[in-house]
Amino acid sequence: MKIAVVGSGYVGLVAGACLAENGNDVVCVDKDDAKVRLLQKGKIPIYEPGLEEMVRRNRAEKRLTFTTALERGVRDSQIIFIAVGTPTGEDGSADLQHVLGVARDVARAMNGYKVVVNKSTVPVGTAAKVKEIISQETTQPFSVVSNPEFLKQGAAIDDFMKPDRVVIGAEDSRAAELMKELYAPFTRTGAPIMLMDCASAELCKYAANAMLATRISFMNEVANVCEAVGANVDQVRLAVASDRRIGSSFLFPGVGYGGSCFPKDVKAMLNFAGARKYDFRILHAVEAVNDRQKLRLLDKLKAHFGSLEGKRIAVWGLAFKPRTDDMREAPAVPLIQGLLAAGASVQAYDPEAMKVAKTIFGSDIDYAESSYAALTGADALVIVTEWNEFREPDFARMLKLMRTPTIFDGRNLYSPEQIRSQGFTYFSMGRP
């Protein structure tokens, strides 16, 4: 098929590369000339495992191209994906100006029947707005489809190529059949293609992310209760997860969720529910719990040391999760800000997010070249992100590097008994 993807950010670039990987001819359109030039050289502006190799491979096969010329991309394609950003406004609403602007430009470039697909995460009613705008700008036939993405950063290629499900909101059979044909190669193992109305499709992504955010905040509350009553959250979690009605996913306690999806989507769902006079009280609590949880390690540090003035704190992990360099809403950010405000100095390390961290903290913290370098002279180590390389470190080497062998483990990477037997003072989440 001939496909245009407007927007070469995280979602658009992954979608474009994966669609090209299955043999489609894909043109990715972006108004950022510098980004397009970078992509034309086979380089990508984000870190996502496997994506750069896929982009280079499909560019070499001439199935994937990049341009700033939206009109040419639209005219040469039958299916046009809109994959531009929907940033959160001050009131928590999703800002649709880029989506609606692209819809208007697409309409003006149409030269025949087109399927316009909302791939961006957009609130309920956006498909209707896109349809109205296109109708005002062209007499060409078209269909508007809602096709939300369900990509996890760090595993986006697998998520697109082997989806759990494909959700398609379509109001007419012609568009529905084209979308089913497009996604058929991705669902050969039996993953369902779910056809529904556009409003339901638009709500699916928000509902899924809100549910996952709720599980995270709930389990973090359970961990905090465990600390208060002397229980062990590891044992509680295993017992809860063994219930077939609940399962084991997203039941690990930690320092709160972050990233580009959960915080934004929870805020957006609260906003569009509130705009229709519905008070989504559970999600208000989920958000409040998460904000508090991000400072849980800071509270533990203050409780242990009394004063953090003059303390040197090593931080392992800056990205909001492993296998990404994304620090949007990352728990490490308010933690480090709190440490600095309390008079501590910070030396931090992350395998991928160091460049991003420098745009946030500048010269306010020190940036270590390795996880061990971050420990030199440290009064404590704080583990924020569960990168694999942090799971089995050389504890003897760590003891020699640190001024005070104290670990605050925000991801429960280690066995308390094992780590204490090595000579460390150890604090974790929800465990005695």
C-alpha positions as CSV (number, residue, x, y, z in Angstrom):
1,M,0.0,0.0,0.0
2,K,1.0,3.7,-0.4
3,I,1.1,5.3,3.0
4,A,2.0,8.7,4.3
5,V,2.8,9.3,8.0
6,V,2.6,12.9,9.1
7,G,4.8,13.5,12.1
8,S,8.2,11.7,12.6
9,G,8.3,11.7,16.3
10,Y,8.2,8.6,18.4
11,V,4.9,7.2,17.3
12,G,5.1,8.3,13.7
13,L,8.7,7.0,13.2
14,V,8.0,3.6,14.7
15,A,4.7,3.2,12.7
16,G,6.4,4.3,9.4
17,A,9.3,2.0,9.8
18,C,7.2,-1.0,10.8
19,L,4.7,-0.5,8.0
20,A,7.6,-0.3,5.5
21,E,9.1,-3.4,7.0
22,N,6.0,-5.3,5.8
23,G,6.5,-4.2,2.2
24,N,4.4,-1.0,2.1
25,D,5.7,2.2,0.5
26,V,5.8,4.7,3.2
27,V,6.7,8.4,3.2
28,C,7.2,10.1,6.5
29,V,6.4,13.8,6.5
30,D,7.7,16.3,9.1
31,K,7.9,20.1,9.0
32,D,11.3,20.0,10.9
33,D,13.8,20.3,8.1
34,A,16.8,19.4,10.4
35,K,15.0,16.2,11.6
36,V,14.2,15.2,8.0
37,R,17.8,15.7,6.9
38,L,19.0,13.5,9.9
39,L,16.5,10.8,9.0
40,Q,17.5,10.9,5.3
41,K,21.0,10.0,6.5
42,G,19.7,6.9,8.3
43,K,20.0,8.5,11.8
44,I,17.2,8.8,14.3
45,P,16.7,11.5,16.9
46,I,15.4,9.2,19.6
47,Y,16.7,6.0,21.4
48,E,14.5,3.0,20.7
49,P,16.1,-0.5,20.4
50,G,16.1,-1.8,16.9
51,L,14.5,1.3,15.3
52,E,17.6,2.8,13.7
53,E,18.5,-0.5,12.0
54,M,15.0,-0.9,10.7
55,V,14.9,2.7,9.3
56,R,18.3,2.1,7.6
57,R,17.2,-1.2,6.1
58,N,13.9,0.1,4.7
59,R,15.6,3.3,3.4
60,A,18.1,1.2,1.5
61,E,15.2,-0.8,0.0
62,K,13.5,2.5,-1.0
63,R,10.3,1.5,0.9
64,L,10.8,4.3,3.4
65,T,11.4,8.0,2.6
66,F,11.4,11.2,4.5
67,T,10.3,14.7,3.3
68,T,9.0,18.0,4.4
69,A,6.6,18.1,1.4
70,L,3.3,17.2,2.9
71,E,1.3,17.8,-0.4
72,R,3.4,15.3,-2.3
73,G,3.1,12.7,0.5
74,V,-0.7,13.1,0.5
75,R,-1.1,13.0,-3.2
76,D,1.0,9.8,-3.6
77,S,-0.7,7.9,-0.8
78,Q,-4.1,6.4,-0.1
79,I,-3.8,6.1,3.6
80,I,-2.5,9.1,5.6
81,F,-1.6,8.7,9.3
82,I,-1.7,11.7,11.6
83,A,1.0,11.1,14.2
84,V,1.8,14.6,15.6
85,G,2.1,15.5,19.2
86,T,-0.8,16.3,21.5
87,P,0.9,18.0,24.4
88,T,-0.9,18.5,27.7
89,G,-2.3,22.0,28.3
90,E,-2.2,23.7,31.7
91,D,-5.7,22.4,32.5
92,G,-4.7,18.8,31.6
93,S,-6.4,18.8,28.2
94,A,-4.8,17.4,25.1
95,D,-3.7,20.2,22.8
96,L,-5.2,19.3,19.4
97,Q,-3.9,22.3,17.4
98,H,-1.2,20.2,15.5
99,V,-3.7,17.4,14.7
100,L,-6.3,19.7,13.4
101,G,-3.7,21.8,11.5
102,V,-2.5,18.7,9.8
103,A,-6.0,17.6,8.9
104,R,-6.6,21.0,7.2
105,D,-3.3,20.7,5.2
106,V,-4.1,17.1,4.2
107,A,-7.6,18.1,3.0
108,R,-6.1,20.9,0.8
109,A,-3.7,18.4,-0.8
110,M,-6.2,15.6,-1.6
111,N,-6.5,14.4,-5.1
112,G,-8.9,11.5,-4.7
113,Y,-10.3,9.2,-2.0
114,K,-8.1,9.1,1.1
115,V,-8.3,7.4,4.5
116,V,-7.2,9.8,7.2
117,V,-6.1,7.9,10.3
118,N,-5.7,9.5,13.7
119,K,-2.7,7.7,15.2
120,S,-2.0,10.3,17.8
121,T,-3.5,9.8,21.2
122,V,-6.5,12.1,21.1
123,P,-9.6,12.6,23.3
124,V,-13.1,11.4,22.4
125,G,-14.6,13.5,19.6
126,T,-11.4,14.2,17.7
127,A,-12.3,12.1,14.7
128,A,-15.6,14.1,14.4
129,K,-13.6,17.4,14.5
130,V,-11.1,16.1,11.9
131,K,-14.0,15.0,9.6
132,E,-15.6,18.4,9.9
133,I,-12.4,20.3,9.1
134,I,-11.6,18.1,6.1
135,S,-15.2,18.6,4.8
136,Q,-14.8,22.3,5.0
137,E,-11.6,22.2,2.8
138,T,-12.2,19.7,0.1
139,T,-14.9,18.0,-2.0
140,Q,-12.8,14.9,-2.5
141,P,-14.1,11.7,-0.9
142,F,-12.5,10.6,2.3
143,S,-12.9,8.6,5.5
144,V,-11.6,9.3,9.0
145,V,-10.4,6.4,11.1
146,S,-9.3,6.3,14.8
147,N,-6.4,3.8,15.2
148,P,-4.8,4.3,18.7
149,E,-1.2,3.1,19.3
150,F,-0.3,0.8,22.1
151,L,3.5,1.1,22.1
152,K,5.7,0.6,25.1
153,Q,9.0,2.6,25.0
154,G,11.9,0.2,24.9
155,A,9.7,-2.5,23.2
156,A,7.9,-0.4,20.5
157,I,9.1,-2.5,17.5
158,D,7.8,-5.8,19.0
159,D,4.6,-4.0,20.1
160,F,3.8,-2.8,16.5
161,M,5.0,-5.9,14.7
162,K,3.3,-8.4,17.1
163,P,0.4,-6.5,18.7
164,D,-1.9,-7.8,21.4
165,R,-4.7,-6.2,19.4
166,V,-5.4,-3.7,16.7
167,V,-8.2,-1.2,17.4
168,I,-9.9,0.4,14.4
169,G,-12.6,3.0,14.8
170,A,-14.3,3.4,11.4
171,E,-17.7,4.7,10.3
172,D,-17.8,3.1,6.9
173,S,-17.0,-0.3,5.5
174,R,-14.6,0.9,2.7
175,A,-12.2,2.4,5.3
176,A,-12.6,-0.6,7.6
177,E,-11.7,-3.1,4.9
178,L,-8.6,-1.1,3.8
179,M,-7.4,-0.9,7.4
180,K,-8.0,-4.6,8.0
181,E,-6.0,-5.4,4.8
182,L,-3.2,-3.1,6.0
183,Y,-2.9,-4.8,9.5
184,A,-3.6,-8.4,8.4
185,P,0.2,-9.2,8.1
186,F,0.7,-8.1,11.7
187,T,-2.1,-10.3,13.1
188,R,-1.3,-13.6,11.5
189,T,-0.8,-15.2,15.0
190,G,-4.3,-14.5,15.9
191,A,-4.3,-11.1,17.5
192,P,-7.7,-9.6,17.0
193,I,-8.5,-6.7,14.8
194,M,-11.2,-4.9,16.7
195,L,-13.6,-2.8,14.6
196,M,-15.7,-0.3,16.5
197,D,-17.0,3.3,16.3
198,C,-14.5,6.1,16.5
199,A,-15.5,7.4,20.0
200,S,-15.0,3.9,21.5
201,A,-11.6,3.6,19.7
202,E,-10.5,7.0,21.0
203,L,-11.3,6.0,24.5
204,C,-9.5,2.6,24.4
205,K,-6.0,4.0,24.8
206,Y,-6.9,6.3,27.7
207,A,-8.8,3.5,29.5
208,A,-5.9,1.1,29.1
209,N,-3.3,3.5,30.3
210,A,-5.5,4.8,33.2
211,M,-6.0,1.2,34.3
212,L,-2.3,0.5,34.3
213,A,-1.5,3.7,36.1
214,T,-4.1,2.7,38.7
215,R,-2.4,-0.7,39.3
216,I,1.0,1.0,39.7
217,S,-0.3,3.6,42.2
218,F,-2.4,0.9,44.1
219,M,0.7,-1.4,44.5
220,N,2.8,1.6,45.6
221,E,0.2,2.3,48.3
222,V,0.3,-1.4,49.3
223,A,4.1,-1.2,49.6
224,N,3.8,1.8,51.8
225,V,1.3,0.0,54.1
226,C,3.6,-2.9,54.2
227,E,6.3,-0.7,55.6
228,A,3.9,0.7,58.2
229,V,2.8,-2.7,59.5
230,G,6.0,-4.7,59.0
231,A,4.8,-6.8,56.1
232,N,6.8,-7.8,53.0
233,V,5.4,-6.5,49.8
234,D,7.2,-9.3,47.8
235,Q,5.2,-11.9,49.5
236,V,2.0,-9.9,49.3
237,R,2.5,-9.2,45.6
238,L,3.1,-12.9,44.8
239,A,-0.1,-13.9,46.6
240,V,-2.2,-11.2,44.9
241,A,-0.7,-12.0,41.4
242,S,-1.6,-15.7,41.8
243,D,-5.3,-14.7,41.7
244,R,-6.3,-15.4,38.1
245,R,-8.7,-12.5,38.2
246,I,-5.8,-10.1,38.8
247,G,-2.5,-11.5,37.3
248,S,1.0,-10.3,37.8
249,S,1.5,-7.4,35.4
250,F,2.2,-3.9,36.8
251,L,2.3,-5.1,40.4
252,F,5.9,-4.2,41.2
253,P,6.2,-1.4,43.7
254,G,8.6,1.5,43.0
255,V,9.0,5.2,42.8
256,G,6.0,6.0,40.6
257,Y,5.2,6.1,36.9
258,G,6.5,8.6,34.4
259,G,7.0,9.0,30.7
260,S,5.1,10.5,27.8
261,C,1.9,8.4,28.1
262,F,0.6,7.6,31.6
263,P,0.8,11.1,33.2
264,K,-0.5,12.8,30.0
265,D,-3.3,10.3,29.4
266,V,-4.5,10.3,33.0
267,K,-4.6,14.1,32.9
268,A,-6.4,14.1,29.6
269,M,-9.0,11.6,30.8
270,L,-9.7,13.6,33.9
271,N,-10.1,16.7,31.7
272,F,-12.5,15.4,29.1
273,A,-14.5,13.5,31.8
274,G,-14.7,16.7,33.8
275,A,-15.7,18.7,30.8
276,R,-18.8,16.5,30.6
277,K,-19.5,17.0,34.4
278,Y,-18.1,13.7,35.5
279,D,-15.7,13.6,38.4
280,F,-13.4,10.6,37.9
281,R,-12.4,10.4,41.5
282,I,-10.3,7.2,41.3
283,L,-8.0,8.9,38.7
284,H,-7.6,12.0,40.9
285,A,-6.3,9.7,43.6
286,V,-4.0,7.8,41.2
287,E,-2.4,11.0,40.2
288,A,-2.0,12.3,43.8
289,V,-0.5,9.0,44.9
290,N,2.0,9.0,42.0
291,D,3.1,12.6,42.7
292,R,3.7,11.7,46.4
293,Q,5.5,8.4,45.5
294,K,8.1,10.1,43.4
295,L,9.4,11.7,46.6
296,R,9.3,8.6,48.7
297,L,13.0,7.9,48.4
298,L,13.8,11.6,49.4
299,D,11.7,11.1,52.5
300,K,13.7,7.9,53.3
301,L,17.0,9.7,52.8
302,K,16.0,12.5,55.2
303,A,14.7,10.1,57.8
304,H,18.0,8.2,57.7
305,F,20.5,11.1,57.6
306,G,18.5,13.8,59.4
307,S,20.1,16.5,57.3
308,L,21.2,16.1,53.7
309,E,23.3,19.3,53.8
310,G,26.8,18.4,52.4
311,K,25.9,14.8,51.6
312,R,27.0,13.4,48.3
313,I,24.3,11.2,46.7
314,A,24.9,8.9,43.7
315,V,21.8,8.3,41.5
316,W,21.6,5.3,39.2
317,G,18.9,5.7,36.6
318,L,17.5,9.0,35.1
319,A,15.1,7.8,32.4
320,F,11.6,7.0,33.5
321,K,12.1,3.4,32.6
322,P,14.9,1.2,31.1
323,R,15.6,1.0,27.4
324,T,14.8,4.6,26.7
325,D,16.3,8.0,27.1
326,D,13.0,9.6,27.9
327,M,12.9,11.7,31.0
328,R,9.5,13.2,30.7
329,E,7.8,13.0,34.1
330,A,10.6,10.8,35.3
331,P,10.7,10.2,39.0
332,A,14.4,11.0,39.0
333,V,13.6,14.7,38.3
334,P,11.7,15.7,41.4
335,L,14.0,13.4,43.5
336,I,17.1,15.2,42.3
337,Q,15.5,18.6,42.6
338,G,14.6,17.7,46.2
339,L,18.2,16.6,47.0
340,L,19.6,19.8,45.6
341,A,17.1,21.9,47.6
342,A,18.1,20.0,50.8
343,G,21.8,20.9,50.2
344,A,23.1,17.6,48.9
345,S,25.2,17.2,45.8
346,V,24.4,14.7,43.1
347,Q,26.4,12.6,40.8
348,A,24.3,10.7,38.4
349,Y,24.5,7.9,35.8
350,D,22.1,6.5,33.2
351,P,23.1,4.3,30.2
352,E,21.1,6.4,27.7
353,A,19.6,9.5,29.3
354,M,22.7,11.5,30.2
355,K,22.3,13.9,27.2
356,V,18.7,14.6,28.1
357,A,19.6,15.1,31.7
358,K,22.0,17.8,30.9
359,T,19.2,19.8,29.2
360,I,17.2,19.6,32.5
361,F,19.9,20.0,35.2
362,G,22.7,21.7,33.4
363,S,25.7,22.1,35.7
364,D,23.7,21.6,38.9
365,I,24.7,18.0,39.1
366,D,27.7,15.9,38.2
367,Y,27.5,13.4,35.3
368,A,29.4,10.2,35.9
369,E,30.9,8.2,33.0
370,S,29.8,4.9,34.5
371,S,27.7,3.5,37.3
372,Y,30.8,2.9,39.4
373,A,32.2,6.3,38.8
374,A,29.0,7.8,40.2
375,L,29.8,6.0,43.5
376,T,33.1,7.7,44.2
377,G,32.9,9.4,47.6
378,A,29.1,8.9,47.8
379,D,27.3,8.9,51.1
380,A,24.5,7.0,49.6
381,L,23.3,5.3,46.4
382,V,19.8,5.8,45.2
383,I,18.5,3.4,42.5
384,V,15.7,5.0,40.4
385,T,15.6,3.1,37.1
386,E,15.9,-0.7,36.9
387,W,18.4,-1.0,34.0
388,N,19.7,-4.6,33.7
389,E,23.3,-3.5,34.3
390,F,22.4,-2.4,37.8
391,R,21.0,-5.8,38.8
392,E,24.2,-7.7,39.5
393,P,27.0,-5.2,40.3
394,D,30.3,-5.8,42.0
395,F,29.3,-5.1,45.6
396,A,32.9,-5.4,46.8
397,R,34.0,-2.7,44.4
398,M,31.0,-0.5,45.4
399,L,32.0,-0.8,49.1
400,K,35.5,0.5,48.3
401,L,34.2,3.5,46.3
402,M,31.5,4.7,48.6
403,R,32.2,6.9,51.7
404,T,29.2,5.4,53.4
405,P,27.9,2.0,52.1
406,T,24.2,2.9,52.1
407,I,21.7,2.0,49.3
408,F,18.2,3.3,48.8
409,D,16.7,0.9,46.3
410,G,13.6,2.3,44.6
411,R,13.1,-0.8,42.4
412,N,13.7,-3.6,44.9
413,L,16.6,-5.0,42.7
414,Y,18.4,-6.8,45.5
415,S,17.6,-9.3,48.3
416,P,17.7,-7.4,51.6
417,E,19.5,-10.3,53.3
418,Q,22.1,-10.6,50.6
419,I,22.9,-6.9,50.4
420,R,23.1,-6.5,54.1
421,S,25.5,-9.5,54.4
422,Q,27.7,-7.6,51.9
423,G,28.1,-4.8,54.5
424,F,25.6,-2.3,53.2
425,T,22.8,-0.4,55.0
426,Y,19.9,-1.1,52.8
427,F,16.4,0.5,52.3
428,S,13.9,-0.8,49.7
429,M,10.2,-0.3,48.9
430,G,7.7,-2.1,51.1
431,R,10.1,-4.6,52.6
432,P,11.3,-4.9,56.2
